[in-house]
Amino acid sequence: MSYSVELTPEALVNQEKLTQSVQQRIGNKINWLAENFEQITPMPLSANLAGFFKLRVGDYRVIYSFNEDLRVITIYQIGHRREIYD
């Protein structure tokens, strides 16, 4: 059973700034995450992003959290790895 995905307004703005091909790659990876979430080990972040997790998509990162009880993945930020952790 897969998880549902929600994007915050900030994540939607981040996504719109990307090229169409990058948006498609990230969208495919997010869909993969939702369908396979129970088989992976989320990659936790630390410091100012403690409590969040990252999804790697080439040079881009998707910052998310999840709720196991509700089976929801919430996407907070999407961006290039050199900018996403600022």
PyMOL Python script that loads the backbone (N, CA, C, O; Angstrom):
from pymol import cmd

cmd.read_pdbstr("""\
ATOM      1  N   MET A   1       0.847  -1.183   0.000  1.00  0.00           N
ATOM      2  CA  MET A   1       0.000   0.000   0.000  1.00  0.00           C
ATOM      3  C   MET A   1       0.889   1.242   0.000  1.00  0.00           C
ATOM      4  O   MET A   1       1.810   1.346   0.811  1.00  0.00           O
ATOM      5  N   SER A   2       0.622   2.173  -0.893  1.00  0.00           N
ATOM      6  CA  SER A   2       1.499   3.329  -1.026  1.00  0.00           C
ATOM      7  C   SER A   2       1.058   4.482  -0.127  1.00  0.00           C
ATOM      8  O   SER A   2      -0.058   4.508   0.392  1.00  0.00           O
ATOM      9  N   TYR A   3       1.961   5.417   0.033  1.00  0.00           N
ATOM     10  CA  TYR A   3       1.707   6.630   0.794  1.00  0.00           C
ATOM     11  C   TYR A   3       1.148   7.691  -0.150  1.00  0.00           C
ATOM     12  O   TYR A   3       1.372   7.635  -1.359  1.00  0.00           O
ATOM     13  N   SER A   4       0.423   8.653   0.405  1.00  0.00           N
ATOM     14  CA  SER A   4       0.016   9.805  -0.397  1.00  0.00           C
ATOM     15  C   SER A   4       1.072  10.895  -0.213  1.00  0.00           C
ATOM     16  O   SER A   4       1.832  10.876   0.755  1.00  0.00           O
ATOM     17  N   VAL A   5       1.111  11.838  -1.144  1.00  0.00           N
ATOM     18  CA  VAL A   5       2.128  12.890  -1.132  1.00  0.00           C
ATOM     19  C   VAL A   5       1.441  14.247  -1.123  1.00  0.00           C
ATOM     20  O   VAL A   5       0.499  14.486  -1.879  1.00  0.00           O
ATOM     21  N   GLU A   6       1.925  15.132  -0.257  1.00  0.00           N
ATOM     22  CA  GLU A   6       1.455  16.518  -0.208  1.00  0.00           C
ATOM     23  C   GLU A   6       2.658  17.426  -0.403  1.00  0.00           C
ATOM     24  O   GLU A   6       3.726  17.171   0.154  1.00  0.00           O
ATOM     25  N   LEU A   7       2.496  18.475  -1.184  1.00  0.00           N
ATOM     26  CA  LEU A   7       3.540  19.473  -1.366  1.00  0.00           C
ATOM     27  C   LEU A   7       3.111  20.764  -0.688  1.00  0.00           C
ATOM     28  O   LEU A   7       1.975  21.208  -0.852  1.00  0.00           O
ATOM     29  N   THR A   8       4.015  21.367   0.073  1.00  0.00           N
ATOM     30  CA  THR A   8       3.731  22.654   0.692  1.00  0.00           C
ATOM     31  C   THR A   8       3.765  23.729  -0.391  1.00  0.00           C
ATOM     32  O   THR A   8       4.308  23.495  -1.470  1.00  0.00           O
ATOM     33  N   PRO A   9       3.193  24.903  -0.121  1.00  0.00           N
ATOM     34  CA  PRO A   9       3.269  25.995  -1.100  1.00  0.00           C
ATOM     35  C   PRO A   9       4.713  26.329  -1.489  1.00  0.00           C
ATOM     36  O   PRO A   9       4.988  26.623  -2.652  1.00  0.00           O
ATOM     37  N   GLU A  10       5.631  26.285  -0.524  1.00  0.00           N
ATOM     38  CA  GLU A  10       7.042  26.557  -0.822  1.00  0.00           C
ATOM     39  C   GLU A  10       7.610  25.517  -1.783  1.00  0.00           C
ATOM     40  O   GLU A  10       8.351  25.864  -2.703  1.00  0.00           O
ATOM     41  N   ALA A  11       7.273  24.264  -1.581  1.00  0.00           N
ATOM     42  CA  ALA A  11       7.759  23.208  -2.473  1.00  0.00           C
ATOM     43  C   ALA A  11       7.207  23.391  -3.883  1.00  0.00           C
ATOM     44  O   ALA A  11       7.917  23.150  -4.859  1.00  0.00           O
ATOM     45  N   LEU A  12       5.955  23.813  -3.999  1.00  0.00           N
ATOM     46  CA  LEU A  12       5.372  24.062  -5.319  1.00  0.00           C
ATOM     47  C   LEU A  12       6.099  25.189  -6.038  1.00  0.00           C
ATOM     48  O   LEU A  12       6.351  25.100  -7.240  1.00  0.00           O
ATOM     49  N   VAL A  13       6.440  26.260  -5.303  1.00  0.00           N
ATOM     50  CA  VAL A  13       7.194  27.374  -5.894  1.00  0.00           C
ATOM     51  C   VAL A  13       8.574  26.890  -6.319  1.00  0.00           C
ATOM     52  O   VAL A  13       9.036  27.214  -7.413  1.00  0.00           O
ATOM     53  N   ASN A  14       9.239  26.113  -5.455  1.00  0.00           N
ATOM     54  CA  ASN A  14      10.554  25.552  -5.792  1.00  0.00           C
ATOM     55  C   ASN A  14      10.476  24.742  -7.073  1.00  0.00           C
ATOM     56  O   ASN A  14      11.333  24.872  -7.947  1.00  0.00           O
ATOM     57  N   GLN A  15       9.455  23.910  -7.186  1.00  0.00           N
ATOM     58  CA  GLN A  15       9.308  23.027  -8.333  1.00  0.00           C
ATOM     59  C   GLN A  15       9.091  23.817  -9.622  1.00  0.00           C
ATOM     60  O   GLN A  15       9.641  23.462 -10.665  1.00  0.00           O
ATOM     61  N   GLU A  16       8.301  24.875  -9.560  1.00  0.00           N
ATOM     62  CA  GLU A  16       8.007  25.674 -10.746  1.00  0.00           C
ATOM     63  C   GLU A  16       9.243  26.368 -11.307  1.00  0.00           C
ATOM     64  O   GLU A  16       9.275  26.702 -12.492  1.00  0.00           O
ATOM     65  N   LYS A  17      10.256  26.589 -10.479  1.00  0.00           N
ATOM     66  CA  LYS A  17      11.482  27.261 -10.918  1.00  0.00           C
ATOM     67  C   LYS A  17      12.414  26.330 -11.690  1.00  0.00           C
ATOM     68  O   LYS A  17      13.367  26.795 -12.315  1.00  0.00           O
ATOM     69  N   LEU A  18      12.156  25.043 -11.657  1.00  0.00           N
ATOM     70  CA  LEU A  18      13.030  24.061 -12.298  1.00  0.00           C
ATOM     71  C   LEU A  18      12.631  23.849 -13.751  1.00  0.00           C
ATOM     72  O   LEU A  18      11.501  24.136 -14.148  1.00  0.00           O
ATOM     73  N   THR A  19      13.573  23.342 -14.538  1.00  0.00           N
ATOM     74  CA  THR A  19      13.261  23.032 -15.930  1.00  0.00           C
ATOM     75  C   THR A  19      12.266  21.880 -15.986  1.00  0.00           C
ATOM     76  O   THR A  19      12.112  21.122 -15.028  1.00  0.00           O
ATOM     77  N   GLN A  20      11.604  21.767 -17.111  1.00  0.00           N
ATOM     78  CA  GLN A  20      10.584  20.728 -17.285  1.00  0.00           C
ATOM     79  C   GLN A  20      11.169  19.329 -17.093  1.00  0.00           C
ATOM     80  O   GLN A  20      10.545  18.473 -16.466  1.00  0.00           O
ATOM     81  N   SER A  21      12.370  19.096 -17.635  1.00  0.00           N
ATOM     82  CA  SER A  21      12.964  17.757 -17.523  1.00  0.00           C
ATOM     83  C   SER A  21      13.326  17.426 -16.080  1.00  0.00           C
ATOM     84  O   SER A  21      13.154  16.287 -15.644  1.00  0.00           O
ATOM     85  N   VAL A  22      13.824  18.409 -15.336  1.00  0.00           N
ATOM     86  CA  VAL A  22      14.160  18.181 -13.924  1.00  0.00           C
ATOM     87  C   VAL A  22      12.880  17.964 -13.121  1.00  0.00           C
ATOM     88  O   VAL A  22      12.840  17.105 -12.240  1.00  0.00           O
ATOM     89  N   GLN A  23      11.840  18.733 -13.418  1.00  0.00           N
ATOM     90  CA  GLN A  23      10.556  18.537 -12.738  1.00  0.00           C
ATOM     91  C   GLN A  23      10.045  17.117 -12.948  1.00  0.00           C
ATOM     92  O   GLN A  23       9.535  16.490 -12.020  1.00  0.00           O
ATOM     93  N   GLN A  24      10.184  16.619 -14.161  1.00  0.00           N
ATOM     94  CA  GLN A  24       9.703  15.266 -14.459  1.00  0.00           C
ATOM     95  C   GLN A  24      10.511  14.215 -13.703  1.00  0.00           C
ATOM     96  O   GLN A  24       9.943  13.271 -13.154  1.00  0.00           O
ATOM     97  N   ARG A  25      11.848  14.376 -13.672  1.00  0.00           N
ATOM     98  CA  ARG A  25      12.693  13.426 -12.937  1.00  0.00           C
ATOM     99  C   ARG A  25      12.337  13.414 -11.461  1.00  0.00           C
ATOM    100  O   ARG A  25      12.221  12.351 -10.851  1.00  0.00           O
ATOM    101  N   ILE A  26      12.163  14.603 -10.885  1.00  0.00           N
ATOM    102  CA  ILE A  26      11.834  14.700  -9.464  1.00  0.00           C
ATOM    103  C   ILE A  26      10.444  14.123  -9.200  1.00  0.00           C
ATOM    104  O   ILE A  26      10.241  13.415  -8.214  1.00  0.00           O
ATOM    105  N   GLY A  27       9.497  14.421 -10.072  1.00  0.00           N
ATOM    106  CA  GLY A  27       8.146  13.869  -9.923  1.00  0.00           C
ATOM    107  C   GLY A  27       8.145  12.355  -9.962  1.00  0.00           C
ATOM    108  O   GLY A  27       7.459  11.706  -9.173  1.00  0.00           O
ATOM    109  N   ASN A  28       8.924  11.789 -10.889  1.00  0.00           N
ATOM    110  CA  ASN A  28       9.023  10.328 -10.977  1.00  0.00           C
ATOM    111  C   ASN A  28       9.617   9.741  -9.703  1.00  0.00           C
ATOM    112  O   ASN A  28       9.162   8.703  -9.222  1.00  0.00           O
ATOM    113  N   LYS A  29      10.636  10.405  -9.156  1.00  0.00           N
ATOM    114  CA  LYS A  29      11.288   9.901  -7.943  1.00  0.00           C
ATOM    115  C   LYS A  29      10.361  10.019  -6.727  1.00  0.00           C
ATOM    116  O   LYS A  29      10.352   9.141  -5.864  1.00  0.00           O
ATOM    117  N   ILE A  30       9.584  11.101  -6.662  1.00  0.00           N
ATOM    118  CA  ILE A  30       8.622  11.254  -5.566  1.00  0.00           C
ATOM    119  C   ILE A  30       7.553  10.166  -5.653  1.00  0.00           C
ATOM    120  O   ILE A  30       7.165   9.592  -4.635  1.00  0.00           O
ATOM    121  N   ASN A  31       7.081   9.884  -6.854  1.00  0.00           N
ATOM    122  CA  ASN A  31       6.103   8.798  -7.032  1.00  0.00           C
ATOM    123  C   ASN A  31       6.697   7.458  -6.614  1.00  0.00           C
ATOM    124  O   ASN A  31       6.027   6.646  -5.975  1.00  0.00           O
ATOM    125  N   TRP A  32       7.955   7.231  -6.979  1.00  0.00           N
ATOM    126  CA  TRP A  32       8.645   6.000  -6.577  1.00  0.00           C
ATOM    127  C   TRP A  32       8.718   5.916  -5.050  1.00  0.00           C
ATOM    128  O   TRP A  32       8.468   4.861  -4.466  1.00  0.00           O
ATOM    129  N   LEU A  33       9.065   7.042  -4.408  1.00  0.00           N
ATOM    130  CA  LEU A  33       9.153   7.083  -2.948  1.00  0.00           C
ATOM    131  C   LEU A  33       7.815   6.708  -2.315  1.00  0.00           C
ATOM    132  O   LEU A  33       7.771   5.912  -1.377  1.00  0.00           O
ATOM    133  N   ALA A  34       6.735   7.274  -2.822  1.00  0.00           N
ATOM    134  CA  ALA A  34       5.406   7.001  -2.264  1.00  0.00           C
ATOM    135  C   ALA A  34       5.029   5.529  -2.406  1.00  0.00           C
ATOM    136  O   ALA A  34       4.412   4.955  -1.508  1.00  0.00           O
ATOM    137  N   GLU A  35       5.395   4.923  -3.523  1.00  0.00           N
ATOM    138  CA  GLU A  35       5.035   3.525  -3.767  1.00  0.00           C
ATOM    139  C   GLU A  35       5.928   2.531  -3.034  1.00  0.00           C
ATOM    140  O   GLU A  35       5.505   1.412  -2.743  1.00  0.00           O
ATOM    141  N   ASN A  36       7.160   2.932  -2.735  1.00  0.00           N
ATOM    142  CA  ASN A  36       8.137   2.013  -2.143  1.00  0.00           C
ATOM    143  C   ASN A  36       8.586   2.420  -0.744  1.00  0.00           C
ATOM    144  O   ASN A  36       9.596   1.918  -0.253  1.00  0.00           O
ATOM    145  N   PHE A  37       7.851   3.320  -0.097  1.00  0.00           N
ATOM    146  CA  PHE A  37       8.317   3.894   1.161  1.00  0.00           C
ATOM    147  C   PHE A  37       8.586   2.851   2.236  1.00  0.00           C
ATOM    148  O   PHE A  37       9.514   3.010   3.030  1.00  0.00           O
ATOM    149  N   GLU A  38       7.804   1.810   2.274  1.00  0.00           N
ATOM    150  CA  GLU A  38       7.977   0.798   3.321  1.00  0.00           C
ATOM    151  C   GLU A  38       9.228  -0.046   3.116  1.00  0.00           C
ATOM    152  O   GLU A  38       9.667  -0.715   4.051  1.00  0.00           O
ATOM    153  N   GLN A  39       9.812  -0.037   1.931  1.00  0.00           N
ATOM    154  CA  GLN A  39      11.000  -0.840   1.652  1.00  0.00           C
ATOM    155  C   GLN A  39      12.305  -0.056   1.779  1.00  0.00           C
ATOM    156  O   GLN A  39      13.381  -0.637   1.643  1.00  0.00           O
ATOM    157  N   ILE A  40      12.234   1.246   2.036  1.00  0.00           N
ATOM    158  CA  ILE A  40      13.454   2.049   2.108  1.00  0.00           C
ATOM    159  C   ILE A  40      13.732   2.471   3.542  1.00  0.00           C
ATOM    160  O   ILE A  40      12.879   2.346   4.421  1.00  0.00           O
ATOM    161  N   THR A  41      14.937   2.972   3.758  1.00  0.00           N
ATOM    162  CA  THR A  41      15.303   3.589   5.026  1.00  0.00           C
ATOM    163  C   THR A  41      15.471   5.075   4.761  1.00  0.00           C
ATOM    164  O   THR A  41      16.413   5.462   4.069  1.00  0.00           O
ATOM    165  N   PRO A  42      14.586   5.927   5.289  1.00  0.00           N
ATOM    166  CA  PRO A  42      14.694   7.363   5.044  1.00  0.00           C
ATOM    167  C   PRO A  42      16.045   7.905   5.507  1.00  0.00           C
ATOM    168  O   PRO A  42      16.587   7.460   6.519  1.00  0.00           O
ATOM    169  N   MET A  43      16.583   8.874   4.755  1.00  0.00           N
ATOM    170  CA  MET A  43      17.881   9.468   5.064  1.00  0.00           C
ATOM    171  C   MET A  43      17.656  10.731   5.895  1.00  0.00           C
ATOM    172  O   MET A  43      17.281  11.768   5.347  1.00  0.00           O
ATOM    173  N   PRO A  44      17.882  10.657   7.229  1.00  0.00           N
ATOM    174  CA  PRO A  44      17.597  11.800   8.096  1.00  0.00           C
ATOM    175  C   PRO A  44      18.604  12.930   7.921  1.00  0.00           C
ATOM    176  O   PRO A  44      19.763  12.711   7.569  1.00  0.00           O
ATOM    177  N   LEU A  45      18.130  14.139   8.176  1.00  0.00           N
ATOM    178  CA  LEU A  45      18.978  15.320   8.149  1.00  0.00           C
ATOM    179  C   LEU A  45      19.272  15.737   9.580  1.00  0.00           C
ATOM    180  O   LEU A  45      18.647  15.246  10.519  1.00  0.00           O
ATOM    181  N   SER A  46      20.229  16.647   9.742  1.00  0.00           N
ATOM    182  CA  SER A  46      20.605  17.096  11.080  1.00  0.00           C
ATOM    183  C   SER A  46      20.663  18.618  11.115  1.00  0.00           C
ATOM    184  O   SER A  46      20.274  19.290  10.159  1.00  0.00           O
ATOM    185  N   ALA A  47      21.146  19.143  12.216  1.00  0.00           N
ATOM    186  CA  ALA A  47      21.296  20.583  12.443  1.00  0.00           C
ATOM    187  C   ALA A  47      19.945  21.284  12.291  1.00  0.00           C
ATOM    188  O   ALA A  47      18.963  20.879  12.913  1.00  0.00           O
ATOM    189  N   ASN A  48      19.893  22.336  11.465  1.00  0.00           N
ATOM    190  CA  ASN A  48      18.653  23.111  11.351  1.00  0.00           C
ATOM    191  C   ASN A  48      17.536  22.360  10.625  1.00  0.00           C
ATOM    192  O   ASN A  48      16.394  22.820  10.621  1.00  0.00           O
ATOM    193  N   LEU A  49      17.841  21.222  10.016  1.00  0.00           N
ATOM    194  CA  LEU A  49      16.824  20.420   9.328  1.00  0.00           C
ATOM    195  C   LEU A  49      16.545  19.097  10.054  1.00  0.00           C
ATOM    196  O   LEU A  49      16.022  18.156   9.459  1.00  0.00           O
ATOM    197  N   ALA A  50      16.895  19.037  11.324  1.00  0.00           N
ATOM    198  CA  ALA A  50      16.621  17.826  12.110  1.00  0.00           C
ATOM    199  C   ALA A  50      15.121  17.564  12.109  1.00  0.00           C
ATOM    200  O   ALA A  50      14.319  18.489  12.232  1.00  0.00           O
ATOM    201  N   GLY A  51      14.752  16.304  11.971  1.00  0.00           N
ATOM    202  CA  GLY A  51      13.351  15.929  11.902  1.00  0.00           C
ATOM    203  C   GLY A  51      12.842  15.786  10.480  1.00  0.00           C
ATOM    204  O   GLY A  51      11.722  15.330  10.251  1.00  0.00           O
ATOM    205  N   PHE A  52      13.685  16.184   9.517  1.00  0.00           N
ATOM    206  CA  PHE A  52      13.337  16.053   8.104  1.00  0.00           C
ATOM    207  C   PHE A  52      14.237  15.009   7.458  1.00  0.00           C
ATOM    208  O   PHE A  52      15.227  14.569   8.043  1.00  0.00           O
ATOM    209  N   PHE A  53      13.873  14.624   6.247  1.00  0.00           N
ATOM    210  CA  PHE A  53      14.603  13.599   5.514  1.00  0.00           C
ATOM    211  C   PHE A  53      14.872  14.096   4.105  1.00  0.00           C
ATOM    212  O   PHE A  53      14.206  15.012   3.622  1.00  0.00           O
ATOM    213  N   LYS A  54      15.867  13.480   3.439  1.00  0.00           N
ATOM    214  CA  LYS A  54      16.186  13.910   2.079  1.00  0.00           C
ATOM    215  C   LYS A  54      16.006  12.766   1.097  1.00  0.00           C
ATOM    216  O   LYS A  54      16.197  11.593   1.417  1.00  0.00           O
ATOM    217  N   LEU A  55      15.633  13.157  -0.102  1.00  0.00           N
ATOM    218  CA  LEU A  55      15.537  12.247  -1.230  1.00  0.00           C
ATOM    219  C   LEU A  55      16.471  12.797  -2.293  1.00  0.00           C
ATOM    220  O   LEU A  55      16.324  13.945  -2.714  1.00  0.00           O
ATOM    221  N   ARG A  56      17.424  11.997  -2.730  1.00  0.00           N
ATOM    222  CA  ARG A  56      18.387  12.431  -3.737  1.00  0.00           C
ATOM    223  C   ARG A  56      17.851  12.144  -5.128  1.00  0.00           C
ATOM    224  O   ARG A  56      17.380  11.044  -5.420  1.00  0.00           O
ATOM    225  N   VAL A  57      17.933  13.168  -5.989  1.00  0.00           N
ATOM    226  CA  VAL A  57      17.549  13.037  -7.394  1.00  0.00           C
ATOM    227  C   VAL A  57      18.655  13.718  -8.191  1.00  0.00           C
ATOM    228  O   VAL A  57      18.536  14.889  -8.549  1.00  0.00           O
ATOM    229  N   GLY A  58      19.730  12.983  -8.469  1.00  0.00           N
ATOM    230  CA  GLY A  58      20.887  13.584  -9.133  1.00  0.00           C
ATOM    231  C   GLY A  58      21.481  14.653  -8.235  1.00  0.00           C
ATOM    232  O   GLY A  58      21.800  14.392  -7.076  1.00  0.00           O
ATOM    233  N   ASP A  59      21.633  15.877  -8.779  1.00  0.00           N
ATOM    234  CA  ASP A  59      22.166  16.996  -8.001  1.00  0.00           C
ATOM    235  C   ASP A  59      21.084  17.736  -7.225  1.00  0.00           C
ATOM    236  O   ASP A  59      21.369  18.747  -6.583  1.00  0.00           O
ATOM    237  N   TYR A  60      19.870  17.256  -7.273  1.00  0.00           N
ATOM    238  CA  TYR A  60      18.753  17.905  -6.597  1.00  0.00           C
ATOM    239  C   TYR A  60      18.355  17.117  -5.357  1.00  0.00           C
ATOM    240  O   TYR A  60      18.583  15.911  -5.261  1.00  0.00           O
ATOM    241  N   ARG A  61      17.753  17.836  -4.410  1.00  0.00           N
ATOM    242  CA  ARG A  61      17.297  17.213  -3.180  1.00  0.00           C
ATOM    243  C   ARG A  61      15.841  17.579  -2.924  1.00  0.00           C
ATOM    244  O   ARG A  61      15.392  18.683  -3.231  1.00  0.00           O
ATOM    245  N   VAL A  62      15.127  16.630  -2.360  1.00  0.00           N
ATOM    246  CA  VAL A  62      13.748  16.833  -1.931  1.00  0.00           C
ATOM    247  C   VAL A  62      13.749  16.658  -0.417  1.00  0.00           C
ATOM    248  O   VAL A  62      14.123  15.600   0.090  1.00  0.00           O
ATOM    249  N   ILE A  63      13.332  17.689   0.301  1.00  0.00           N
ATOM    250  CA  ILE A  63      13.285  17.649   1.762  1.00  0.00           C
ATOM    251  C   ILE A  63      11.845  17.328   2.170  1.00  0.00           C
ATOM    252  O   ILE A  63      10.907  18.007   1.753  1.00  0.00           O
ATOM    253  N   TYR A  64      11.684  16.291   2.986  1.00  0.00           N
ATOM    254  CA  TYR A  64      10.335  15.834   3.327  1.00  0.00           C
ATOM    255  C   TYR A  64      10.263  15.323   4.755  1.00  0.00           C
ATOM    256  O   TYR A  64      11.279  15.097   5.412  1.00  0.00           O
ATOM    257  N   SER A  65       9.037  15.151   5.213  1.00  0.00           N
ATOM    258  CA  SER A  65       8.757  14.440   6.460  1.00  0.00           C
ATOM    259  C   SER A  65       7.645  13.447   6.143  1.00  0.00           C
ATOM    260  O   SER A  65       7.065  13.474   5.058  1.00  0.00           O
ATOM    261  N   PHE A  66       7.357  12.580   7.093  1.00  0.00           N
ATOM    262  CA  PHE A  66       6.297  11.603   6.845  1.00  0.00           C
ATOM    263  C   PHE A  66       5.553  11.292   8.132  1.00  0.00           C
ATOM    264  O   PHE A  66       6.076  11.450   9.235  1.00  0.00           O
ATOM    265  N   ASN A  67       4.323  10.848   7.956  1.00  0.00           N
ATOM    266  CA  ASN A  67       3.483  10.429   9.069  1.00  0.00           C
ATOM    267  C   ASN A  67       3.063   8.994   8.787  1.00  0.00           C
ATOM    268  O   ASN A  67       2.255   8.736   7.894  1.00  0.00           O
ATOM    269  N   GLU A  68       3.617   8.066   9.553  1.00  0.00           N
ATOM    270  CA  GLU A  68       3.324   6.645   9.321  1.00  0.00           C
ATOM    271  C   GLU A  68       1.865   6.300   9.595  1.00  0.00           C
ATOM    272  O   GLU A  68       1.280   5.469   8.900  1.00  0.00           O
ATOM    273  N   ASP A  69       1.277   6.935  10.606  1.00  0.00           N
ATOM    274  CA  ASP A  69      -0.114   6.628  10.952  1.00  0.00           C
ATOM    275  C   ASP A  69      -1.075   7.035   9.840  1.00  0.00           C
ATOM    276  O   ASP A  69      -1.995   6.290   9.503  1.00  0.00           O
ATOM    277  N   LEU A  70      -0.857   8.222   9.273  1.00  0.00           N
ATOM    278  CA  LEU A  70      -1.726   8.720   8.203  1.00  0.00           C
ATOM    279  C   LEU A  70      -1.252   8.288   6.813  1.00  0.00           C
ATOM    280  O   LEU A  70      -1.965   8.460   5.824  1.00  0.00           O
ATOM    281  N   ARG A  71      -0.041   7.726   6.750  1.00  0.00           N
ATOM    282  CA  ARG A  71       0.553   7.286   5.482  1.00  0.00           C
ATOM    283  C   ARG A  71       0.670   8.445   4.493  1.00  0.00           C
ATOM    284  O   ARG A  71       0.257   8.354   3.336  1.00  0.00           O
ATOM    285  N   VAL A  72       1.259   9.554   5.003  1.00  0.00           N
ATOM    286  CA  VAL A  72       1.410  10.766   4.200  1.00  0.00           C
ATOM    287  C   VAL A  72       2.869  11.201   4.208  1.00  0.00           C
ATOM    288  O   VAL A  72       3.511  11.234   5.258  1.00  0.00           O
ATOM    289  N   ILE A  73       3.386  11.535   3.033  1.00  0.00           N
ATOM    290  CA  ILE A  73       4.704  12.141   2.881  1.00  0.00           C
ATOM    291  C   ILE A  73       4.461  13.603   2.526  1.00  0.00           C
ATOM    292  O   ILE A  73       3.746  13.899   1.569  1.00  0.00           O
ATOM    293  N   THR A  74       5.052  14.520   3.295  1.00  0.00           N
ATOM    294  CA  THR A  74       4.904  15.950   3.034  1.00  0.00           C
ATOM    295  C   THR A  74       6.226  16.493   2.509  1.00  0.00           C
ATOM    296  O   THR A  74       7.254  16.399   3.179  1.00  0.00           O
ATOM    297  N   ILE A  75       6.194  17.061   1.309  1.00  0.00           N
ATOM    298  CA  ILE A  75       7.373  17.642   0.674  1.00  0.00           C
ATOM    299  C   ILE A  75       7.441  19.110   1.079  1.00  0.00           C
ATOM    300  O   ILE A  75       6.480  19.854   0.884  1.00  0.00           O
ATOM    301  N   TYR A  76       8.589  19.534   1.648  1.00  0.00           N
ATOM    302  CA  TYR A  76       8.746  20.904   2.120  1.00  0.00           C
ATOM    303  C   TYR A  76       9.579  21.763   1.183  1.00  0.00           C
ATOM    304  O   TYR A  76       9.263  22.934   0.972  1.00  0.00           O
ATOM    305  N   GLN A  77      10.637  21.197   0.622  1.00  0.00           N
ATOM    306  CA  GLN A  77      11.511  21.964  -0.261  1.00  0.00           C
ATOM    307  C   GLN A  77      12.038  21.072  -1.367  1.00  0.00           C
ATOM    308  O   GLN A  77      12.219  19.868  -1.190  1.00  0.00           O
ATOM    309  N   ILE A  78      12.280  21.696  -2.519  1.00  0.00           N
ATOM    310  CA  ILE A  78      12.896  21.021  -3.653  1.00  0.00           C
ATOM    311  C   ILE A  78      13.925  21.984  -4.211  1.00  0.00           C
ATOM    312  O   ILE A  78      13.606  23.146  -4.465  1.00  0.00           O
ATOM    313  N   GLY A  79      15.160  21.522  -4.408  1.00  0.00           N
ATOM    314  CA  GLY A  79      16.166  22.418  -4.965  1.00  0.00           C
ATOM    315  C   GLY A  79      17.492  21.740  -5.196  1.00  0.00           C
ATOM    316  O   GLY A  79      17.690  20.570  -4.866  1.00  0.00           O
ATOM    317  N   HIS A  80      18.410  22.521  -5.782  1.00  0.00           N
ATOM    318  CA  HIS A  80      19.758  22.024  -6.047  1.00  0.00           C
ATOM    319  C   HIS A  80      20.481  21.827  -4.724  1.00  0.00           C
ATOM    320  O   HIS A  80      20.255  22.573  -3.771  1.00  0.00           O
ATOM    321  N   ARG A  81      21.336  20.838  -4.664  1.00  0.00           N
ATOM    322  CA  ARG A  81      21.988  20.491  -3.394  1.00  0.00           C
ATOM    323  C   ARG A  81      22.856  21.611  -2.847  1.00  0.00           C
ATOM    324  O   ARG A  81      23.049  21.688  -1.633  1.00  0.00           O
ATOM    325  N   ARG A  82      23.392  22.489  -3.705  1.00  0.00           N
ATOM    326  CA  ARG A  82      24.243  23.571  -3.197  1.00  0.00           C
ATOM    327  C   ARG A  82      23.422  24.676  -2.537  1.00  0.00           C
ATOM    328  O   ARG A  82      23.969  25.503  -1.807  1.00  0.00           O
ATOM    329  N   GLU A  83      22.105  24.695  -2.790  1.00  0.00           N
ATOM    330  CA  GLU A  83      21.249  25.755  -2.251  1.00  0.00           C
ATOM    331  C   GLU A  83      20.252  25.265  -1.202  1.00  0.00           C
ATOM    332  O   GLU A  83      19.789  26.054  -0.378  1.00  0.00           O
ATOM    333  N   ILE A  84      19.926  24.007  -1.222  1.00  0.00           N
ATOM    334  CA  ILE A  84      18.805  23.500  -0.425  1.00  0.00           C
ATOM    335  C   ILE A  84      19.077  23.526   1.082  1.00  0.00           C
ATOM    336  O   ILE A  84      18.140  23.633   1.872  1.00  0.00           O
ATOM    337  N   TYR A  85      20.332  23.431   1.486  1.00  0.00           N
ATOM    338  CA  TYR A  85      20.643  23.337   2.913  1.00  0.00           C
ATOM    339  C   TYR A  85      20.929  24.687   3.559  1.00  0.00           C
ATOM    340  O   TYR A  85      21.247  24.742   4.747  1.00  0.00           O
ATOM    341  N   ASP A  86      20.821  25.779   2.799  1.00  0.00           N
ATOM    342  CA  ASP A  86      21.089  27.125   3.345  1.00  0.00           C
ATOM    343  C   ASP A  86      20.015  27.566   4.304  1.00  0.00           C
ATOM    344  O   ASP A  86      20.089  28.667   4.849  1.00  0.00           O
TER     345      ASP A  86
END
""", "prot")
cmd.dss("prot")
cmd.show_as("cartoon", "prot")
cmd.util.cbc("prot")
cmd.orient("prot")
